[in-house]
Amino acid sequence: MYAARSKKNLSVLMYTGAVIITFLGLTYAAVPLYRLFCSATGFAGTPTEDRFAPSRLIAVDPADNPKSRRFKVTFTSSTSTSLPWAFKPAQHHVYVLPGESSLAFYTAKNNSKEDIIGVATYNVTPDRLAPYFSKIECFCFDEQKLLPSETVDMPLLFFIDKDVLDDPSCRNVEDVVLSYTFFRARRNSQGHLEPDASEDVVQKSLGFESYELAKKKDDEKKKGLKEEEKS
């Protein structure tokens, strides 16, 4: 009887150990698996792996596909009031076919007498075309440090995915506006750089000012600041 009980306890111990080891393995693999999931499905705005496949980076000629047409991409820019930079697109607009990659530039100049770090946000309108606007190379959300009076050209390599031709909501869309807003950067409590502006200003630069979530986040932030002042 004791031998049978010992054997049973050993089996339970082995199963428990196997479960623990499995969950530990999943814990360490959680981030890579999440990235693979996002890359495969496009979840959380992550471009899918096949979006940049060579076969998709081929211009769709209207002669081969009656739905195809040239899109006029207009570039605009703005800067935060706290950022003493001159920031503008090097070209006003370009015309591109779906699947055709295009290179554009923005120019920034630091008009101050000190080193300044800036970060940029972007917005694509109309928003229904935004999922098909893919950036191969972009300076958005990256740290940009300019020395006093320094001028830099920042490249933007992009294309409009050809799947846009099969989207009924984009059937009559031919004009696209790509807007960039540069903010002075600050470091948050975690040491990460973020725009030196209120949440509503940042959300507006991204085109989310009309979304309830953006308003709620800003209200929560203001409420937290008031509570800190009272304490």
PyMOL commands that set and color helices and strands:
alter all, ss='L'
color gray80, all
select helices_A, chain A and resi 2-41+43-45+49-52+54-56+127-132+162-166+168-170+199-205+212-230
alter helices_A, ss='H'
color red, helices_A
select strands_A, chain A and resi 71-79+85-89+93-96+102-110+116-125+133-137+144-146+151-160+175-187+193-195
alter strands_A, ss='S'
color yellow, strands_A
deselect
rebuild
show_as cartoon
